[in-house]
Amino acid sequence: MAQSPVIHVDESHLGRYVTGLERITLELFSAEALAPLPVEPLRASGTRGMIVAQTVRLPARLAANRRSLALCPGFPPSIPVSLFGDRVIPYIHDTFLLTRKQDLNWRAQTYMAPAFRFALRRLPWLLVNSETTRDEVSRFARPDAEISLYRPCVRDVFGIAHQAGRARIWSKGQALRLIAIGTVEPRKNLRAAAAVAAALQAAGVDARLDIVGRLGWGNEVEALKALPHVTLHGYQPADRVRELIAAAHALITTSHDEGLGLAPLEAQQGGLATIVADIKVFREALGASGLLIDPARPDEAALRIRARLIDPPDGFVAAAELAKANLDRWNSAADRDKAQLIERLAAKLAARG
């Protein structure tokens, strides 16, 4: 009896923390998101279980059912999985495993980077989260690879949409609360966000920086803990993140690089002003709605923040209006990507039948 076609979705990287990587897997590659396609998740527990799932269990499933496909939306497909060629479709968030080796921990250097390099050289169809990532991936992919956009639809994951109509107005003598969301690690360049807050203080604005996210690797945590105007909150549940966003005037993201950077888009659900590094992906994702700064020039960044958000009486109100228009633009494009992907995957399954 012939086996039914199925799409195995690698969810083995999902754990107790739900950050951008995990959220993408849950929202873009679940059975509900890919309905009516036949989807079977592959789950695991702990780092050892994840490695076994990626190197043994998923290849075994593909070998047992030749009509099956594999989607790998989290970590790069393992080398044994990539050997199945056109039956394997990875979702690529960024190329940092190859381009920012100095920011990687040892697990990424020894396990993920070689697998990622092998997958890019072998696999003919790749999914990416942005035009910026597509351009970067094309530098490393096989020459004939097809690279398709599957931009995530930005949902109100923190339950902050009701805050969008609340005007965030700063007045002299009041603390200006900036919030940064993301893992505390070198690539996020959170020391630059702290330096911008310090420059605002020097310019007469009592700026405070709240950092929400898992405490990662490198020397970032120790350096930030030493700054009196910075509070490290660590990883927090959605309810607590919602409270911190409600107290904030603006979100600041000063990453050296990003494949997409969901945090500014998600913050726009609450009408939050977004202050971001002037890099290609933020110009793509935020357009005119983001306040672009050079993180290496904190004094200049402080002047831009004052001129755009603080000094104009309606600076934060205007930012909320721009945020709504930008989300409508982004999500319309994401909906088109999703429809095209489901149609393409359905055709690929049918061809294997």
C-alpha positions as CSV (number, residue, x, y, z in Angstrom):
1,M,0.0,0.0,0.0
2,A,1.4,3.4,-1.0
3,Q,2.2,5.8,1.8
4,S,0.5,9.2,1.9
5,P,2.5,12.3,1.1
6,V,3.4,14.3,4.2
7,I,5.5,17.3,5.2
8,H,7.7,16.7,8.2
9,V,8.3,20.0,10.0
10,D,11.4,20.1,12.2
11,E,10.3,21.5,15.6
12,S,13.1,19.8,17.5
13,H,14.6,23.2,18.5
14,L,11.5,24.4,20.4
15,G,12.1,24.6,24.1
16,R,11.1,26.5,27.1
17,Y,12.0,29.9,25.6
18,V,9.9,31.4,22.9
19,T,12.0,34.0,21.0
20,G,11.8,35.1,17.4
21,L,13.2,31.9,16.0
22,E,10.7,29.7,17.9
23,R,7.8,32.1,17.2
24,I,8.4,31.9,13.4
25,T,8.3,28.1,13.6
26,L,5.0,28.0,15.6
27,E,3.3,30.7,13.5
28,L,4.5,30.0,9.9
29,F,5.0,26.3,9.9
30,S,2.3,24.8,12.1
31,A,-0.4,22.5,10.8
32,E,-2.9,25.4,11.1
33,A,-0.6,27.8,9.2
34,L,0.0,25.4,6.3
35,A,-3.6,24.0,6.1
36,P,-4.8,22.1,4.2
37,L,-1.4,20.6,3.6
38,P,-0.6,17.3,5.5
39,V,1.9,18.4,8.2
40,E,3.6,16.2,10.9
41,P,5.8,18.0,13.4
42,L,9.0,16.4,14.6
43,R,9.6,17.3,18.3
44,A,12.4,16.6,20.8
45,S,13.4,17.4,24.4
46,G,16.8,19.0,25.3
47,T,19.9,19.6,23.2
48,R,20.8,15.9,22.9
49,G,17.3,15.0,21.8
50,M,17.3,17.8,19.3
51,I,20.6,16.6,17.7
52,V,19.3,13.0,17.5
53,A,16.0,14.2,15.9
54,Q,17.9,16.3,13.3
55,T,20.6,13.7,12.5
56,V,18.8,10.4,12.9
57,R,15.0,10.6,13.3
58,L,14.2,13.1,10.5
59,P,16.4,11.3,7.9
60,A,14.8,8.0,8.9
61,R,11.3,9.5,8.3
62,L,12.4,10.7,4.8
63,A,13.9,7.3,4.0
64,A,10.8,5.5,5.2
65,N,8.4,7.5,3.1
66,R,9.7,8.6,-0.3
67,R,6.6,10.8,-0.9
68,S,7.5,12.9,2.1
69,L,9.1,16.3,2.3
70,A,10.9,18.1,5.1
71,L,10.6,21.8,6.2
72,C,13.4,23.0,8.5
73,P,12.3,26.4,9.9
74,G,14.6,26.7,12.9
75,F,18.2,25.5,12.8
76,P,19.8,24.6,9.4
77,P,19.0,21.0,8.3
78,S,21.6,18.6,9.4
79,I,24.0,17.1,6.9
80,P,22.2,13.7,6.8
81,V,18.9,15.6,6.1
82,S,20.4,17.7,3.3
83,L,21.5,14.5,1.6
84,F,17.9,14.1,0.6
85,G,18.3,17.0,-1.8
86,D,15.1,18.5,-3.3
87,R,12.9,16.9,-0.7
88,V,14.3,19.3,1.9
89,I,13.3,23.0,2.2
90,P,15.0,25.1,4.8
91,Y,13.7,28.5,6.1
92,I,16.6,30.9,6.4
93,H,16.5,33.7,8.9
94,D,19.9,35.2,8.3
95,T,23.4,34.3,7.2
96,F,25.2,35.1,10.5
97,L,26.5,31.5,10.8
98,L,28.8,32.3,7.9
99,T,29.2,36.1,8.0
100,R,29.5,36.9,11.8
101,K,31.6,34.0,13.2
102,Q,33.0,36.4,15.8
103,D,29.5,36.6,17.4
104,L,28.8,32.8,17.5
105,N,28.9,30.6,20.6
106,W,30.8,27.3,20.3
107,R,27.7,25.2,19.5
108,A,26.9,27.4,16.5
109,Q,30.5,27.2,15.3
110,T,30.9,23.5,15.6
111,Y,27.4,22.1,14.8
112,M,25.2,24.6,12.9
113,A,27.7,26.5,10.7
114,P,29.0,23.4,8.8
115,A,25.5,22.1,8.4
116,F,24.3,25.5,7.1
117,R,27.2,25.7,4.6
118,F,26.5,22.2,3.3
119,A,22.8,22.9,2.9
120,L,23.3,26.1,0.9
121,R,25.7,24.3,-1.5
122,R,23.3,21.3,-2.0
123,L,19.6,22.3,-1.7
124,P,17.8,23.7,-4.7
125,W,14.9,25.5,-3.0
126,L,15.3,27.9,-0.1
127,L,12.8,30.0,1.9
128,V,13.8,33.4,3.4
129,N,12.2,36.0,5.6
130,S,13.1,39.1,3.8
131,E,14.5,40.6,0.6
132,T,17.7,41.4,2.5
133,T,18.2,37.8,3.5
134,R,17.5,36.7,0.0
135,D,20.3,38.9,-1.3
136,E,22.7,37.6,1.3
137,V,21.8,34.0,0.8
138,S,22.4,34.3,-2.9
139,R,26.0,34.8,-2.2
140,F,26.4,31.4,-0.7
141,A,23.7,29.2,-2.4
142,R,24.3,27.0,-5.3
143,P,24.0,29.1,-8.5
144,D,20.7,27.6,-9.7
145,A,19.0,27.7,-6.3
146,E,15.5,29.1,-6.2
147,I,15.1,31.5,-3.2
148,S,11.5,32.3,-2.3
149,L,10.2,35.0,0.1
150,Y,8.0,33.8,3.0
151,R,7.7,36.9,5.1
152,P,6.1,36.4,8.5
153,C,2.7,38.1,9.2
154,V,3.2,40.3,12.2
155,R,0.7,39.4,14.9
156,D,-0.1,41.1,18.2
157,V,2.0,38.5,20.1
158,F,2.3,40.7,23.2
159,G,-1.4,41.8,23.3
160,I,-0.5,45.4,22.9
161,A,-2.8,46.5,20.0
162,H,-5.1,48.3,22.4
163,Q,-2.2,50.6,23.3
164,A,-1.8,51.9,19.8
165,G,-4.4,54.7,20.4
166,R,-2.7,55.9,23.6
167,A,-0.5,58.9,23.0
168,R,3.0,58.5,24.4
169,I,4.0,62.1,25.2
170,W,7.2,62.9,26.9
171,S,7.5,66.1,29.1
172,K,10.6,67.6,30.6
173,G,11.3,66.2,34.0
174,Q,9.8,62.8,33.1
175,A,11.9,59.8,32.4
176,L,12.1,58.8,28.7
177,R,11.7,55.0,28.7
178,L,13.4,53.1,25.9
179,I,12.9,49.4,25.6
180,A,15.1,46.8,23.7
181,I,13.8,43.3,23.1
182,G,16.2,40.4,22.2
183,T,18.8,38.0,23.5
184,V,21.7,39.8,25.2
185,E,24.6,38.8,22.9
186,P,27.3,40.6,20.9
187,R,25.4,40.9,17.6
188,K,22.6,42.8,19.2
189,N,25.0,45.5,20.1
190,L,23.0,46.6,23.1
191,R,25.9,48.6,24.5
192,A,25.2,51.0,21.6
193,A,21.6,51.4,22.8
194,A,22.9,52.2,26.3
195,A,25.3,54.7,24.8
196,V,22.4,56.4,23.0
197,A,20.4,56.6,26.2
198,A,23.5,58.1,27.9
199,A,23.8,60.7,25.2
200,L,20.2,61.7,25.7
201,Q,20.9,62.1,29.4
202,A,23.8,64.4,28.5
203,A,21.4,66.4,26.3
204,G,19.0,66.9,29.2
205,V,16.6,64.0,28.7
206,D,16.4,61.5,31.6
207,A,16.5,58.4,29.3
208,R,16.3,54.9,30.8
209,L,16.8,51.7,28.9
210,D,14.9,48.4,29.8
211,I,16.3,45.3,28.1
212,V,14.1,42.3,27.8
213,G,15.5,39.0,26.6
214,R,17.5,35.9,27.5
215,L,20.9,36.6,28.9
216,G,23.2,35.1,26.3
217,W,27.0,34.9,25.7
218,G,29.9,37.2,25.5
219,N,30.7,40.0,27.9
220,E,27.5,42.0,27.2
221,V,25.6,41.1,30.4
222,E,28.4,42.3,32.7
223,A,29.0,45.5,30.8
224,L,25.3,46.4,30.8
225,K,24.8,45.6,34.5
226,A,27.4,48.2,35.3
227,L,25.4,51.0,33.8
228,P,23.0,52.8,36.2
229,H,20.5,53.9,33.5
230,V,20.1,50.3,32.2
231,T,17.9,47.5,33.6
232,L,18.3,43.9,32.5
233,H,15.0,42.1,33.0
234,G,16.1,38.8,31.4
235,Y,13.6,36.5,29.6
236,Q,10.0,37.5,30.6
237,P,6.6,36.0,29.8
238,A,4.3,37.9,27.5
239,D,2.3,39.6,30.3
240,R,5.4,41.2,31.7
241,V,6.7,42.2,28.3
242,R,3.3,43.9,27.7
243,E,3.7,45.9,31.0
244,L,7.1,47.1,30.0
245,I,6.0,48.1,26.5
246,A,3.1,50.0,28.0
247,A,5.6,52.0,30.1
248,A,7.9,52.7,27.2
249,H,8.0,55.6,24.9
250,A,10.0,53.9,22.1
251,L,11.7,50.7,21.1
252,I,15.4,50.9,20.2
253,T,17.3,48.2,18.2
254,T,21.0,48.8,17.5
255,S,22.0,45.4,16.1
256,H,25.1,45.1,14.0
257,D,23.0,43.1,11.6
258,E,19.6,41.3,11.3
259,G,18.0,38.9,8.9
260,L,14.6,40.6,9.7
261,G,14.4,41.8,13.2
262,L,10.8,41.1,14.3
263,A,10.9,43.2,17.5
264,P,10.4,46.6,15.8
265,L,7.5,45.3,13.7
266,E,5.9,43.6,16.7
267,A,6.3,46.8,18.8
268,Q,4.4,48.7,16.1
269,Q,1.3,46.7,16.9
270,G,1.2,48.9,20.1
271,G,1.9,52.1,18.2
272,L,5.4,52.3,19.7
273,A,7.9,54.5,18.0
274,T,10.8,52.5,16.6
275,I,14.4,53.7,16.7
276,V,16.6,51.3,14.7
277,A,20.1,51.0,13.3
278,D,20.4,52.3,9.8
279,I,20.9,48.9,8.1
280,K,19.4,47.5,5.0
281,V,16.8,45.1,6.6
282,F,15.3,47.9,8.7
283,R,15.0,50.1,5.7
284,E,13.1,47.3,4.1
285,A,10.9,46.3,7.0
286,L,10.1,49.7,8.4
287,G,10.4,52.2,5.5
288,A,9.6,55.7,6.6
289,S,8.0,54.5,9.9
290,G,11.4,53.8,11.5
291,L,13.8,56.4,12.9
292,L,17.1,55.3,11.5
293,I,20.3,56.1,13.5
294,D,23.9,55.3,13.4
295,P,24.6,53.3,16.6
296,A,28.3,54.3,16.4
297,R,27.4,58.0,16.8
298,P,25.3,58.2,19.9
299,D,25.4,62.0,20.2
300,E,24.1,62.4,16.7
301,A,21.5,59.7,17.3
302,A,20.3,61.6,20.4
303,L,19.8,64.7,18.3
304,R,17.8,62.8,15.7
305,I,15.6,61.3,18.4
306,R,14.9,64.8,19.9
307,A,14.2,66.3,16.5
308,R,11.8,63.5,15.4
309,L,10.1,62.3,18.6
310,I,10.7,64.6,21.6
311,D,10.6,68.2,20.5
312,P,7.6,68.1,18.1
313,P,4.4,68.1,20.3
314,D,2.9,65.3,18.2
315,G,6.1,63.3,17.6
316,F,4.9,60.1,19.3
317,V,1.4,60.4,17.9
318,A,2.8,60.7,14.3
319,A,5.0,57.6,15.0
320,A,1.9,55.6,15.9
321,E,0.2,56.6,12.7
322,L,3.2,55.6,10.6
323,A,3.4,52.3,12.5
324,K,-0.1,51.3,11.6
325,A,0.4,52.1,7.9
326,N,3.6,50.2,7.8
327,L,2.1,47.0,9.4
328,D,-0.7,47.1,6.8
329,R,1.9,47.2,4.1
330,W,4.0,44.4,5.5
331,N,1.2,42.0,6.4
332,S,-0.4,42.4,2.9
333,A,2.9,41.2,1.4
334,A,3.2,38.4,4.0
335,D,-0.3,37.1,3.1
336,R,0.7,36.9,-0.6
337,D,3.8,35.0,0.3
338,K,1.9,32.5,2.3
339,A,-0.7,31.8,-0.4
340,Q,2.1,31.3,-3.0
341,L,4.0,28.9,-0.7
342,I,1.0,26.7,0.1
343,E,0.2,26.4,-3.6
344,R,3.8,25.5,-4.4
345,L,4.1,22.9,-1.7
346,A,0.8,21.3,-2.7
347,A,2.1,21.0,-6.3
348,K,5.4,19.5,-5.1
349,L,3.6,16.9,-3.0
350,A,1.3,16.1,-5.9
351,A,4.4,15.6,-8.2
352,R,5.9,13.1,-5.7
353,G,2.6,11.1,-5.8
